[in-house]
Structure formats: structure tokens, C-alpha cells
Amino acid sequence: MIEASIGAVPGLIISFLVLAAITAIPAALICRARGRPALLPALAVVATAGIVTVTLLPSSAGISSGQCDAGMPQHVLTSSSALLNIALFVPATALAAMASRRPVTIATAFVAFSACIEFLQSVLPLGRACSVTDMTANSMGSLIGTALGVLGMKLGKRPIQRLKRDAVWGVSIAAVSAAILAGSFQTQVRAVDAVAIEDRNRAYGDGLDGSDEWILDAAVGVFGKGTQVTETSAEKSGQHSLITAVTNRGPISGWWPDRTLVQAWATDNQGDEGKLSEAQAGEVAHSYAHKWFPDSVKDSTKKTRQVGEDHAQAVYAVTYRRYVHDVMMPMRLDITVTKTGRIMGFTSKPVKDPVLPPTAITEKDAMRLVEEEVGAKPTSTKLLAQQVGGKWRPVWLVGVNGGDAFIDAATGQKTQPDR
């Protein structure tokens, strides 16, 4: 906390001097007016002003507002930051204990003060990090400072003032502050475990080991030698991550750790003048698909067609579809090849074949049902595997009146696939 504060808070020293002056001078004057020694109270106020300045001035080193790291305290006696937190509270509590001669009251008051600081750090837009570790270190500093204050009183032969009353005050402060702060934290602050989050992030990062090499290899496979990755990103989805790489020749993406490619498209998306025939283009695409999409190629039907009006620079679209019991499965693979044999790009939907209920509605039945529904003759039909309500169903896609109608091929009921 202190390390971050010193580096991240502008005007820290000036703020401390101003706050110390406007609090210590009145404290000293009040003590003088009551005929009491002013030095120790004034120094205690100055030390407390240091705590307030270091912990509550706006910074940029915290976690999200409204959160507090509630994980188990970590490295309280070994972390330099935690040790500095301990040291921050020692002078104020030692001086306050000697000035008041009520160590129990001072110890509980500063422990509550520490919790109050952490609460304010979590709810105010200060850019500060609330954590149980800081609270623990601050409380340890308060107890150590109080112990040193008691030692100072003994050395100065100044006995504790009204020990029983001091204990009652201490217990009362502890009970009231615990109730108020517990309720405040419960209602205003969301507890997070920063260590657990860091461990998960580290594990996630470790799980991505090898993904950069894989996506580069795939990029070279589609775009050719000389392809260089300039940027990669990972988007987590459940147990999988979508790896996207931007290369000097175009973007490419795929799922990790499945190692299934999803899409790639060359920046140079114009056809090349060449003499590759439709059959040859199909072979180029098949060779690539066999290496990178073996599951999609297996038992699939391949079709190749020429796309583009300019015959010289036209491209070939090579598609792979798989049919099970005449139902088109959700798997998709489309590869675009130029007339020079360059793979311009691909799109893939690597979905495993779902288990479907038996088809009971024929194509003729589906067309009749739609015609009865809309009063017009259907123009096209396709039998597809579609998700309806999260479950896979065989569905007739029937084109009619410039739109589409869907009939469940197992029940004959009109349906609507999930988007």
C-alpha cells in the first residue's frame, strides 16, 4: 500500500504537512488550555495524519471500486509492503498510548480505524486496494505500537490510567465498530479473492502454452511461407479459448486446446490469374483440409464451384458437408482457392454430429404443411440438424414467399430454431 502510494500519489508530502499542521496545532492548543502536556498528543496527531495521508489520498493502484480482497492474509511478515504497513501504524499508536495512558482503548480504536480505512478504500473512488492483508498488517502495527507505548509508560514510570475503565472502553469500541463495519462491508462491498484470481489467471496462462506456435503454424499453412504474427489474443469461453492471430497476410482464429481452426481470410482477397481447373482446386483444398480439418473431412461430401464473373481472376469455393440419414449435420467447412492454387481463406464450424430423433416427416409432407400454413407453394427445401430450445432436432427448412418456414421433421410441428 505505502510503496504504491508514494509512487502513485502526487503531492503526498505536501498533503501530509498541511494535514499535520491543521490537526496538530489545534490539538496542542487544546492540551495547553487544559493544563496538560502537549508534545505527545501533538506528535500522535501528526503520526495519525500520516496514516490518513498515505492511505486515503486518491491514487491509481487499486482494484475495482466496491470490491475488497477477502482472501487469506499473504506474506504479512515477509512482504516489504506489509512490513511498511505495520510500521505506518506503530508511531501513532505508541504515542497515543503514552499520551492517553489507555492502551486497550487505543489498540482497539486503531484496529477499528484500520478497518474503516479499508472500507473507505473499497467504496470511495480513490483508486485504492482494500484487502484483508493490509488490514491484518495495520492491526499488527497498532498492537505493536500499543505494546511499545506501554513499555514507554513503564520506563517513564507513568502507570496505566484506570485499567478497568480502559478495558471497558476497549471492549465497547471493539463491539460497536465490529458490528457497524461488518454490516457496512456486507452491504456495500463485494468480497473477492485476489490470490485465487491470480492463481486462476496464471493457470489459464499456463494452459495457453503452445497456442502461439500452433496458430503461427496454421497461419503459415494457409497464407504460405513468410507469414509473421504481429499480434495474438485469447478469449476464454468455458474450458476453451478462441485464439486470434493478426499476421502480415491476414487474420486467423481457432479454438485451443482443441486445436480446431475457425476462420482465416487473406488481406489480399482478390483472385489471381491462373490456370487451375476446378478439379485441381478441389485437390488443393482437400490437401489443406485433410491436414487441418480431418474430423470435418471424414465422411463428408465435397463440392467445388467457381465464383466470380471475371473468368481469369475467379476463385473456387470448396465446401464440405456431412449427411447422416439424409440430414445435413451442423458441421461446416468452406475453403476458397484462387486459380494459382493460393488458399485465400476458410470458415469452419467444427461441431460434432449430434444424435437426432428419427425423421418421420418426408419432404413432400413438409411442403404440404407449409403450403397449408401460408397458402403459397414452397420453392425449396433442406433437411438440417438445428438446435431448438437447446436440443438438436431434425428440421425441414422450407423456402416460401421470399422467406423461410421450419417444420420439425420428427413431429411435423411448426418450429423455430435457436439463433
C-alpha positions in Angstrom: 0.0 0.0 0.0 2.7 2.5 1.0 5.0 1.6 -1.9 2.2 2.2 -4.3 1.1 5.3 -2.6 4.5 7.0 -2.6 4.9 6.4 -6.4 1.3 6.9 -7.4 0.0 9.8 -5.3 1.1 13.2 -6.4 1.6 15.8 -3.7 1.8 13.2 -0.9 4.4 15.1 1.2 2.7 18.5 0.8 -0.7 17.0 1.7 0.8 15.4 4.8 2.4 18.6 6.0 -0.8 20.6 5.5 -3.0 18.0 7.3 -0.5 17.6 10.1 -0.4 21.3 10.7 -4.2 21.9 10.7 -4.7 19.0 13.2 -1.6 19.0 15.4 -1.7 22.8 16.2 -5.3 22.7 17.5 -4.5 19.6 19.4 -1.6 21.2 21.1 -3.5 24.4 21.9 -6.3 22.3 23.5 -3.9 20.4 25.7 -2.2 23.7 26.8 -5.6 25.2 27.6 -6.4 22.2 29.8 -3.0 22.4 31.5 -1.8 19.1 30.1 1.5 18.2 28.3 1.1 18.9 24.5 4.1 17.2 23.0 2.9 13.6 22.9 -0.7 14.3 21.8 0.6 16.6 19.0 3.1 14.0 17.8 0.4 11.3 17.9 -1.9 13.5 15.8 0.9 14.1 13.3 1.6 10.4 13.0 -2.2 9.8 12.5 -2.2 12.4 9.8 0.5 10.4 8.1 -1.7 7.3 8.2 -4.7 9.3 6.7 -2.5 10.9 4.0 -0.8 7.7 2.9 -4.0 5.5 2.9 -6.8 7.8 1.7 -5.3 10.2 -0.9 -6.6 9.4 -4.4 -4.2 7.1 -6.3 -4.2 4.7 -9.2 -3.0 1.5 -7.7 -6.3 -0.2 -6.5 -8.7 -2.9 -7.7 -12.2 -2.1 -8.8 -14.3 0.2 -6.6 -16.8 -1.7 -4.4 -14.5 -4.7 -4.0 -12.2 -5.9 -1.3 -9.7 -8.7 -1.4 -11.0 -11.0 1.3 -8.5 -13.8 0.7 -6.3 -15.2 3.5 -3.5 -12.7 4.5 -0.4 -13.3 2.4 3.2 -12.7 3.4 2.4 -10.3 6.2 5.8 -10.7 7.8 7.8 -11.1 4.6 6.4 -8.7 2.1 8.0 -5.2 2.1 4.7 -3.6 1.5 3.1 -5.4 4.5 6.1 -4.5 6.7 5.7 -0.9 5.7 2.0 -1.0 6.6 2.9 -2.4 10.1 5.5 0.4 10.5 3.0 3.1 9.5 0.7 2.3 12.5 3.4 1.9 15.1 4.3 5.5 15.9 0.8 6.8 16.1 -0.4 4.1 18.5 2.7 4.2 20.6 2.4 8.0 21.0 -1.3 7.9 21.6 -1.0 5.1 24.2 1.6 7.1 26.1 -0.3 10.3 25.8 -3.6 8.9 27.0 -2.3 6.1 29.2 -5.2 4.0 28.0 -3.5 1.3 25.9 -6.6 -1.0 25.5 -8.7 1.8 24.2 -6.0 3.0 21.8 -5.3 -0.5 20.5 -9.0 -1.3 19.7 -9.6 2.2 18.3 -6.7 2.0 15.9 -7.7 -1.6 14.8 -11.2 -0.2 14.1 -9.6 2.8 12.4 -7.6 0.4 10.1 -10.8 -1.5 9.1 -12.6 1.8 8.5 -9.7 2.9 6.2 -10.0 -0.3 4.2 -13.8 0.1 3.9 -13.4 3.7 2.6 -10.7 2.5 0.1 -13.3 0.0 -1.2 -16.3 2.2 -1.5 -14.8 5.6 -2.5 -13.4 6.2 -6.0 -9.9 6.6 -4.6 -8.1 4.1 -6.8 -7.1 2.2 -3.7 -6.9 -1.5 -2.9 -8.9 -2.8 0.0 -7.5 -6.1 1.4 -7.6 -8.3 4.5 -3.8 -8.5 4.2 -3.5 -4.7 4.6 -6.0 -4.8 7.5 -4.0 -7.5 9.2 -0.7 -5.6 8.8 -2.2 -2.4 10.0 -3.7 -4.1 13.1 -0.4 -5.8 13.9 1.2 -2.3 13.7 -1.4 -1.0 16.1 -0.8 -3.8 18.6 3.0 -3.4 18.4 2.8 0.3 18.8 0.5 -0.1 21.8 2.9 -2.5 23.4 5.8 -0.1 22.8 3.6 2.7 24.4 3.1 0.5 27.5 6.8 -0.1 27.6 7.4 3.7 27.4 4.9 4.3 30.2 6.7 1.8 32.4 10.1 3.3 31.6 8.8 6.8 32.4 7.0 5.5 35.5 3.6 6.6 34.2 1.0 4.0 35.2 -2.0 3.0 33.1 -4.9 5.2 33.9 -7.9 3.4 35.3 -7.2 0.0 33.8 -10.7 -1.4 34.3 -12.4 1.6 32.7 -9.8 1.4 29.9 -10.7 -2.3 29.3 -14.5 -1.5 29.3 -13.9 1.3 26.7 -11.8 -1.0 24.6 -14.3 -3.8 24.6 -17.1 -1.3 23.8 -15.2 0.2 20.9 -14.4 -3.3 19.5 -18.0 -4.5 19.7 -19.6 -1.3 18.2 -17.1 -0.9 15.5 -17.2 -4.6 14.6 -21.0 -4.5 14.3 -21.0 -1.3 12.2 -18.1 -2.3 9.9 -19.3 -5.9 9.4 -22.7 -4.6 8.3 -21.2 -2.0 6.1 -18.8 -4.4 4.4 -21.7 -7.0 4.0 -24.0 -4.5 2.2 -21.6 -2.2 0.4 -18.6 -4.3 -0.6 -18.2 -7.4 -2.8 -15.6 -9.8 -1.4 -13.1 -11.2 -3.9 -10.1 -13.4 -3.5 -7.3 -11.7 -5.4 -4.8 -14.5 -4.8 -7.3 -17.1 -6.1 -8.0 -14.9 -9.1 -4.3 -14.5 -9.8 -3.8 -18.3 -9.5 -6.6 -18.9 -11.9 -5.2 -16.3 -14.3 -1.7 -18.0 -14.0 -3.2 -21.4 -14.6 -5.1 -20.0 -17.6 -2.0 -18.5 -19.0 -0.1 -21.8 -18.5 -2.9 -23.6 -20.3 -2.3 -21.4 -23.3 1.3 -22.6 -23.6 1.9 -23.8 -27.2 -1.1 -21.9 -28.6 1.1 -19.2 -30.2 3.2 -21.8 -32.0 0.1 -23.7 -33.2 -1.7 -20.6 -34.6 1.5 -19.5 -36.3 1.9 -22.9 -37.9 -1.7 -22.8 -39.0 -1.2 -19.3 -40.5 1.8 -20.4 -42.5 -0.2 -23.3 -43.7 -2.9 -21.1 -45.1 -1.0 -18.0 -46.1 2.3 -19.5 -47.0 6.0 -19.1 -46.0 6.9 -15.6 -44.9 3.8 -15.2 -42.7 4.6 -13.4 -39.5 2.3 -13.0 -36.5 2.1 -9.4 -35.3 -0.5 -9.8 -32.5 -2.3 -12.6 -30.7 -5.3 -12.5 -28.3 -7.2 -15.2 -26.3 -10.9 -15.0 -25.5 -12.0 -17.6 -22.9 -15.2 -19.5 -23.3 -15.8 -22.2 -20.7 -12.8 -24.6 -20.8 -11.8 -23.4 -24.2 -10.1 -20.3 -25.6 -10.6 -18.7 -29.0 -7.1 -17.8 -30.2 -6.9 -15.0 -32.8 -3.7 -14.0 -34.6 -3.2 -11.0 -36.8 -0.5 -11.7 -39.3 1.2 -9.6 -42.1 -1.1 -11.5 -44.6 -4.4 -11.6 -42.7 -6.1 -12.8 -39.5 -6.7 -16.4 -38.4 -8.5 -17.8 -35.4 -9.1 -21.2 -33.8 -10.1 -23.0 -30.6 -7.5 -24.0 -28.0 -6.7 -26.6 -26.6 -9.0 -28.3 -29.2 -6.7 -27.2 -32.0 -9.6 -26.6 -34.3 -9.4 -23.7 -36.7 -12.4 -21.4 -37.2 -11.6 -18.8 -39.7 -8.9 -17.1 -41.8 -9.0 -14.6 -44.6 -6.1 -13.2 -46.6 -5.7 -9.4 -46.7 -5.1 -10.0 -50.5 -8.7 -11.1 -51.2 -8.6 -10.7 -54.9 -8.4 -13.6 -57.3 -5.2 -14.5 -59.1 -4.8 -15.0 -62.8 -4.0 -18.7 -63.2 -5.0 -21.9 -65.0 -6.0 -24.2 -62.1 -9.0 -26.3 -63.0 -12.0 -26.9 -60.8 -10.7 -30.4 -60.0 -7.2 -29.2 -59.3 -8.6 -26.5 -56.9 -10.6 -29.2 -55.2 -7.4 -31.2 -54.6 -5.5 -28.2 -53.2 -8.4 -27.5 -50.8 -8.6 -31.2 -49.9 -4.9 -31.5 -49.1 -5.2 -28.5 -46.7 -8.5 -29.7 -45.2 -7.1 -33.2 -44.6 -4.2 -31.7 -42.5 -6.1 -29.1 -40.5 -9.7 -30.4 -40.5 -9.6 -34.2 -40.5 -12.8 -34.5 -38.5 -14.7 -32.3 -40.9 -13.4 -34.1 -44.0 -14.2 -37.6 -42.7 -17.4 -39.0 -44.3 -18.2 -35.5 -45.8 -19.4 -34.6 -49.3 -17.1 -32.2 -51.1 -18.3 -29.8 -53.7 -16.3 -27.3 -55.8 -17.7 -24.4 -57.8 -16.3 -21.3 -59.5 -17.2 -17.9 -58.1 -16.8 -14.6 -59.9 -17.7 -13.1 -63.2 -14.2 -12.4 -64.3 -13.1 -15.9 -65.6 -9.4 -15.1 -65.4 -9.5 -14.0 -61.7 -12.4 -16.1 -60.5 -11.9 -18.2 -57.4 -13.1 -21.7 -56.4 -15.3 -22.3 -53.4 -14.8 -25.7 -52.0 -17.4 -26.8 -49.4 -17.6 -29.8 -47.1 -20.9 -31.0 -45.7 -21.8 -34.2 -43.9 -25.1 -36.0 -44.1 -26.4 -38.6 -41.6 -29.6 -40.4 -42.6 -30.1 -37.6 -45.2 -29.9 -34.9 -42.5 -27.2 -32.2 -43.0 -25.1 -32.1 -39.9 -24.2 -28.7 -38.3 -20.5 -29.1 -39.2 -19.4 -26.7 -41.9 -16.2 -26.2 -43.8 -15.7 -23.7 -46.7 -12.4 -23.1 -48.4 -11.6 -20.5 -51.0 -8.9 -21.3 -53.5 -7.6 -19.0 -56.3 -6.7 -20.1 -59.8 -3.0 -20.1 -58.9 -3.6 -22.6 -56.0 -3.4 -20.0 -53.3 -5.8 -20.5 -50.4 -7.5 -17.2 -49.9 -9.2 -18.2 -46.7 -11.7 -20.5 -44.9 -14.5 -20.7 -42.5 -15.1 -23.7 -40.3 -17.8 -24.8 -37.8 -16.3 -27.8 -36.1 -19.4 -29.2 -34.4 -19.7 -32.9 -33.6 -22.5 -34.7 -35.2 -25.5 -34.7 -32.8 -27.7 -37.6 -32.1 -31.2 -36.9 -33.5 -34.6 -38.4 -33.1 -35.8 -40.4 -36.2 -37.2 -38.4 -39.1 -40.9 -39.1 -39.7 -41.9 -36.2 -42.0 -41.0 -36.5 -45.6 -40.1 -33.6 -47.9 -43.5 -33.8 -49.6 -45.2 -33.7 -46.1 -43.2 -30.7 -45.1 -44.0 -28.8 -48.3 -47.7 -29.6 -47.9 -47.7 -28.5 -44.2 -46.1 -25.2 -45.2 -48.4 -24.6 -48.1 -51.4 -25.1 -45.9 -50.0 -22.7 -43.4 -49.1 -19.8 -45.7 -51.2 -20.5 -48.8 -48.4 -20.5 -51.2 -46.2 -23.1 -52.9 -42.8 -23.7 -51.4 -39.8 -23.1 -53.6 -37.0 -25.0 -51.8 -36.4 -27.5 -49.0 -33.4 -28.6 -46.9 -33.3 -31.1 -44.1 -31.0 -29.8 -41.4 -29.9 -30.6 -37.8 -30.9 -27.5 -35.8 -31.0 -26.6 -32.2 -34.5 -25.9 -30.8 -34.8 -24.9 -27.2 -31.1 -26.0 -26.7 -31.8 -29.5 -28.1 -30.8 -30.9 -31.5 -33.7 -31.7 -33.8 -34.1 -32.7 -37.5 -35.8 -29.7 -39.1 -37.1 -29.1 -42.6 -36.1 -25.6 -43.9 -38.8 -24.7 -46.4 -38.4 -21.6 -48.6 -41.7 -19.9 -49.4 -42.8 -16.3 -50.4 -39.3 -15.0 -50.1 -39.0 -16.2 -46.6 -38.3 -19.4 -44.6 -40.5 -21.8 -42.6 -39.4 -24.5 -40.3 -41.0 -27.9 -39.7 -39.8 -30.4 -37.1 -39.1 -33.5 -39.2 -39.8 -35.8 -36.3 -43.2 -34.4 -35.2 -44.4 -32.3 -38.1 -44.9 -29.3 -35.8 -44.0 -25.8 -36.9 -40.9 -24.8 -35.0 -38.2 -22.0 -34.8 -34.6 -22.9 -34.4 -32.4 -21.1 -31.8 -30.4 -18.2 -33.1 
